[in-house]
Amino acid sequence: MIKKIKFFYNFLRILFILISSNLIFSIFGIILRKNNKNSKFPLRLKKFLIRSGPGFIKLGQFLATRPDITGQDIAQELSTLQDKVEPITLDQLKKKLQDREFLELLLNEHIEIQDKPVAAGSVAQVYFGIIRNTKTPVAVKILRPKIKDELLRDLSILSFLLKILFKKFKNEKYHKLQDIILVIKNSIYIETNMRLEASSCKRLQNEAKNSNLPILFPDIYWNLSNNEILTMSWIDGFHINNQEELHKNNINLRLASINLANTFFTQYHKYGFFHADIHPGNLIIEYNTHKIYLIDCGIVSFLDNRNKVAISQILYAFINEDYDTVAKIYLEAGYINKDQPLTTFSLACQAICSPIKDLPAKQISISKLLKDLLSIMSEFKMEIQPQLILLQKSMISLEGTLRILSPELNMWELAKSWFKNYQENNKYSHISNFIINSIAKNFKLSNYYLHNLNKIFNIHNINQNIDNNFNKKSDNLDNFIKDNNNIYYNKIDYKIRILFAIISFLFITHILYLLFQ
């Protein structure tokens, strides 16, 4: 009963802000698909979102990447939305945190921190601290009290408000907005749990180490962290958009941009787990080493094997201007209805790519390509998968960051180069992907079984080892013979794995045939 009263009170508060912002009639105009000619509307909408709470600000940040819903003028205005808020004092945190005893113990016995935070956002604030016994500098991130409840409350009100506004007009925009709210809601559970954020950071760090990526992540102090407090290594550096420090330290911005883009491509394409909030505020260059650190791992996203393969194939086909393949993959992945004409969709894709392929680097925009693609998907009544919304937002955010660092960089060529190298180093991976996807499609296997099948068909690593051995220079005859023996046994191992995979596939097929006969 108390929850319902609180919800009703907050709903009335939001409704009052909405009415006082003179937005009602403009919003109904958008719902009814009428052109909004009020030049003040985008700014009023932005101010309304800021006044309404952190959940509304997050919605605005997502809408900034979705002009297919809002229109270009609104999306452009919302792109400047920041979630910086007035910080809570340390005394207030000590009183209002759920685990106040842990914070008191941390501050009294383990870490000495400054009174004022170095950064304050709508979800958490960060302090500079020093571990007492080792004098090691650390960053202490403390969650704002009851922020999870506040965010979920805002999203519930948003969803309820949409149902009222779109009651008689539950059109395409309504469903798109509800999808975005669902994505934000899912991301909140990691963003508002410091242990989950720590796990995300550790996982991204492991990915970077395993693939020798040049982008680094902070180390986690697990014994000095809990659900509300995250203690990490302090990165003594400057943000990547600090022009003065960049020039003073003679940073190679082009190389930094390439490293950042390649890291993102590897994260989502190879691992299906990526940092979904890459912007200048989350990128720090260390003073002494000039290494780049990616911080704030609260917003991450996952791609299952099917979507990961499909998206990579789509991007690769786009880069190679193979639009018929793009249309075919869209159909096979279930992104497009079977009754839609593939030839028309292929021509529509070509229509948005052809005009930009020969433009100078400064004029080529992947974000514009994605926005145009979203518009085409709307025209073809294609449902955008919720798990792809964060990927699309991340790619647009990444491009914006690269534009700041190295405006002359050609994102098309960057992506093309990365995919070409990946394909060369994984020559046989398409075979395993084909077999795995065929098994999954025919027998509807879960992601758990897909993961194990991927282990069985782990061909690309073997192939890479063979190539490395072929290219290795031998200092003497013994090493040369040894190297060639390694190649021989690797080839045998490769053939055994292929044979084992085929036998396993036939065995599984036979068992399933007997079961369902």
N, C-alpha and C positions, 0 to 999 in steps of 0.2 A: 504493500500500500504506500509506504514512504517513497519507494523508488518511483512509483507512478506519479506521485505528487511532485517529486523533484523533476521528473521528465516533463510533466505538464508545465511546470514553472519555467524551465529552461526553454521549452518550445515557445511559450508566450514571449519570453525575452528575445528570442531569435526573430519571431514574427514582428515584434515591435521595431527591432533594428531594420528589418526588411522593409517595413512600411515607411519608417522615418527616412530611409535612404532613397525613397522615390523609385523603387525598382519593380514594383508589382506589375505595372502595365507593360513595361519593357520585357519582362520575363515572359508574360503571356504572349507577347508578340513573337518571341523566339519559339515558344512552344507551338504556336500556330503556323510556324515556318514563314513568318513575315520578316522582311528585311528591317533591321533595326537601324534607323537613321539618326538616332540620338547620339551625338558625338561624346556626350558626358557619361553615357552608360558604362563603358569599360572601366573608367576611373571609379565611378560609384560602386560598381560590382566589387572591385578590388578593395575599396574601403570597407564595404559590408563584410567581406570575408575576413579582413583583419580584425574588425570589431567583434565578430561572432565567436572566434576561438580557434585553437590550433588545428582541430579537425577540418574546419572550413578552409584554413590556409593551405593544408595539404591537398584538399580537393582543387583549390585554385592553381597550385603548382602542377598538378597533373593536367588540368584543363589547358594550361599554357602550351602543352605539347599536342593538344587535340583541336586544331582549328576546324576539323571536320564536324565538331560538335558546336563550338562557340563562334566560329568565324575568325578571320585573320586579325581584325582590330582588337578583339577581346583577348585573344591568345597572346598577342604582342604586349598588351598592358599587363596581363597576369604573369608574364615571364619575369617581371621585376619583383615579384612577391618574395619577401624574406620572412623567415620565421624567428628573427631575433626579437627577444622580449627583455623586459627589465628583470635582472637577476634577483633571485631570492637570497636573503642574507644567510650566512652560515648558521646563525642561531635559529632561524626559522626551520632550516633543514634538520637540525638536531631535534627539534620538537615534533616535526610533522612526518618524518620518514617512518615507515613501518618497523624497520629493524634499527631503531635508534641506538641500541646498545652496541651494535657492530660499528656504527659510525663513531661513537664515543671512544670505543676501544682502539679503533684505527687511528684516530687523531691524538689520543692520549699516549699510546704506547709505540705505535709503528711509524706514522707519517706526520710530518709537520707541513701544513699547507698554508698558503697565503689566504687572507680573509676575502679578497676580491677575486672572482673568477676571471680567467683569461678569455673565456667565451661563454655565452649564454644563449641557448636556443629554447624553443618551446617545449622540448622533451627533456633536455638535461643541460647541465652547466659543467664546465671543465675548470679545474684548479691546478695550479703548479704546486707540486709538493716535493719533499725530500725524505727518503727513508732514513730514519734516525740512526740505525746501527751501521749502515753502509754508506751513508751520505749520497746515495744514488738519486738523481732527479727523476721524478715520475709525473705523469699526468693522471689526475684523479677525476673521473667523470661520475657525477652524482645525478641520479634521476630526480626530476621534479616530483614532489609528493602528489600522489593520486593522479598522475598524468594519464595513465592507462585508462582509468575510469572516465576521465574528462574527454579523452579522444574518442572512446567508444560511445559515450553519450552524444558527442557532436555528430558522429556518423549515423547514429540511430535517428537523431532529429533530422539530419539531412535526408535520409532514406524516407522518413515519414513525410517530410515536406515535399519531396518529389512525388510521392503517391498522391498527395492532395493536389498539387499543381498540375499533374499529368493524369488526373483521375479519368477524364473523358478523352484524353489524347495520349494513351500509352504507346507512343510512336517509337521510332528507332532511337531517338535521342534519350528517351527515358531509360531504355535498356542499356545503352552505352554508359550513361551516368551511374546506373546501379552496378555495372561491371567494375567501374573505376572505384566506387565506394567499397566493393568487395575486395579489390586488390589492396587498397589502403588498409582495410581492416585486417587482412592477413599479414601485412608487413608490420603492423603495430605490435604484434605479439613478440617479434624479435627486437624491434626498436625499443620497446619498453621493458626489456628483460636484459640486464647487463651481462648475465652469464651466457645467454644466447648470443649476444653481440660478441662476447669474447670468443665463443666457439666459432662464429662466422669469421672473425679476424684470424684465428688460428688456421682455419681451413683454407682461407685465401692465401695465408702465408705459406702453407704446405704446397699449394698449387704452384705458387711462384718459385719455390725451391725446386720442386720436381721438374719444372719446365725451364729452369734457369732464367726466369723473367727478371728484368732489371728494376722493376717496381717493388719496393719493400713495404712491410707492414710492421706496426709496433709489436713488441713482445708483451705478453700478458703476465701479470702477477696474480696467479689464481688464488693464493692464500690471502691476498689483500683485496679480494673482490667478492661480491655476492650479487643477489638479484637486483639490487638498487645502486651498487657502487662498482665501478670498473677501474682498476689501477693498471696503467700501461707504462711502458718506457716513454720518457720525455724525448721528443725530437727537437733538438736545438737548431731551429732553422727559420725559414720564412716561407710565406705562402707563394704559390707559383705565379700569382698575378701581381706580385710586388715588383713593378718595373724597375724601380731604383736598385733593389737588391739583385735582381737578375743581371743587370748590366754591370754592377759593381763586382759581382762574382764571376762574370764572364761565362754565364750558363749557355750551353748549346741548346737553344730552344727547339730547333728542328729535330735534333736527336731525342730530346725529352718528349716531344710530341709523338714521334714514331714509336718510342718505347711504351708510351701510355696507350696508344691505339693497339699495338701488338699484344699488350697485356690483356686488354679488354677482349680482343678477338679470341685469345687463348682461353680466357676464363669461360666465356659462354659457349664457344664451339667445342673445345676439348673436354671441359669438365662439366658444363651445364650448370655452373654455380658462379655467379658474378656479382661484383660490387655494383649496385644499382643507383648510386648517388655520387657519380664522379663530377665534381665541379671544383673550381679553384680553391674554395674554402676548405676542401678536404685533401688538398695536395700540398705537402710541405717538402722543401728542398733543404737538406741538412747542410749547415755551414761548412764543416770541415771536409766532408766527403763529396758533397754535391749530389748525393744519392736522393732519389725521389721516394717519399713515403706517402702511401694512401691511407688516410685515417678515417675514423667514423664509419665502422662496418655495420651499423644498425640497419641500414636498408640494403638488403641483398635479395637475390631472386634465383629460382631454380628453373631449369628446363629439363623435362623428361627426355628420354632417348629419341622418341618419335619426333617431338618438336625441334630438338636440337639438330637432328639430321636434316629435317625438312627445311628449317630456316637457313642453315648453312648452304644447302643445295640451291635454294631460291636466290640467296645473295650471290653465290658463285655464278649462277645462270644469268642473273642481272648484269653482273660485271662483264660477262662474256657475250652479252647482248643476245642470249638464246631465250627469247621470250616465249616460244612454244613450250620449252621445257619448264619455264616458270609457271605457265598455266597448268601444265600436266602435274607438277608437284603440288600446286595449290589444290588440285582436285584430289590427288591421292592422299594428301594430309588431312582432307576433310574441311579445308578452309573455304571451299567454294561448293555450292550446290551442284549436283550432277545434271540438273536441268538447264544450267547456265551454258551458253555457247563458249567453248574454250577459245575458238579463233578470235572472237570479239574481245575476250579478256586479254589475249595475247597482244592484239593490236593496241588495246588501251594501255598496256604496260609499255609497249614500244613508244607510244605517243608521249609518255611522260619522261622517258629516258633519252630518246634521240635528240631532243633540243639541247640537252645539257652536256652530252658526252664530249663535245669538242670545245667547250667553254674554258676560259682561263681558270686556274685553280681557285682564285678568290671568288669566282662566281658559281662554283659548283657546291651544291649544298645537299648532303645526304638527308638532313632534316626536312628540306623541302620535298625531296624525293619520297620520303616516308609519309609526309603529309598528303602529297598528291596520291600516293598509293592508298592511303586510308580513304580518300574521297572516292576513288575507283571502287574500293571494296564496299563502300556504302551504296554506290550505284548498282553494284551487282548483288546487293542484299547479302553480303558475306558477314558472318558473325566473327568478330575479333576475339580470339581466345584470351581470357583474363590473364593467363600467365605470360602472354606476349606483350601486355600493356607496359609492364615495367621495363622490358627489353627495349621497346620503342622509345620510351621516355629516356632511358639510359643512353641510347645511341645519339639522341638529339642533344642531351646534356654534354656528352663527350665531345661532339662536334663543336659545340659552343666554346668549350674549354680549349680545344685545339686551335680554333679561330683566334683566340686571345694570344696563344703562345706563338703560333707560326701560321699567319694568314695565307702565306703562299703555298702551304702544303695541300697537295691534291689527295683528298680522301679516297677517291676512286682508285688511284694508283696504289695507295697504301693498302687498301683492302685486297686489290688484285694481287699484289706482291705477296701478302701474307698467305692468301689462299693457295697461290701457286706453290709456295714453299711447303705448305702443309700437305698438299696433294703429293708432291714429290717425295716427302718423307714418310708418306703413308700410302704407298702405291697400291697395296692390296686391301686397304681398309674398306673400300667400296664393296668388295666381295663379301666380307663379313657382315657389313651393314645390310646388304641385299638379302643374305640368308636369314639374318636375325629378324629383319622386318617382315620377311615372308612367313617365318614361323609365327611371329607375333600376330600377323594379320590373319593367318589361317586358324590359329589355335587360341587367339585372344589371351595371350600370356600377360601376367602382371609385370610391373617394372622390376620386381624382385627377381623374377626369372630372366627378364631381359638383361639385368645386370650380370647374372651368372653366365648367360650365354656370351656376353661381351668378353668375359674372362676366358672362356673356351676359345673364342675366335680372336684372341689377342695377337693378330698377325703383324700389325704395323710396327710393333716394338721389335719383333724378330727381324723384320725386313730392315729396319733402321740399323740394327746391330751388324747385319751382313754388309750393308753399305759402308758403315764405319770401318769394318775390318778390311774391306777392299781398298779403301782410301788411305789406310794407315801405312806409313812409310816404315820399312824394316831396315834396321841398322846393319844387320848381318844375315847370313844365310839361315842360321838357326831360327832367328826371329821370323824370317820370311816363311820358312816351313811351318813354324808354329801358327803364324797368322792364317796360312792357307788351310791348315788342319781345322782351325776355329771356324773358318768359313764353311768347310765341308760339313762339320758337325752341326753348325747352325742351320745349314740347308736341310740336313737330315731331320733336325728338330722341327724345322718349319714344315716339312712334308708329313712328319708324324702328327703334328697338330692338325694339319688339314685333313689327314686321313681319319684321325680321332673325331674331328668335328663332323665329318660326313657320316661316319658310323653312328655317332650319337644322334645325329639328325634322323637317320633311317630307323634307328632303334626307337626313338620317341614317336616317330610317325607310325611305326608298326604297332606299338603299344596302344596308342590312341585309336588306331583303326580297330583293334580287337575290342577295346572298351566300348566304342560307339557303334559297333557293327549291329 
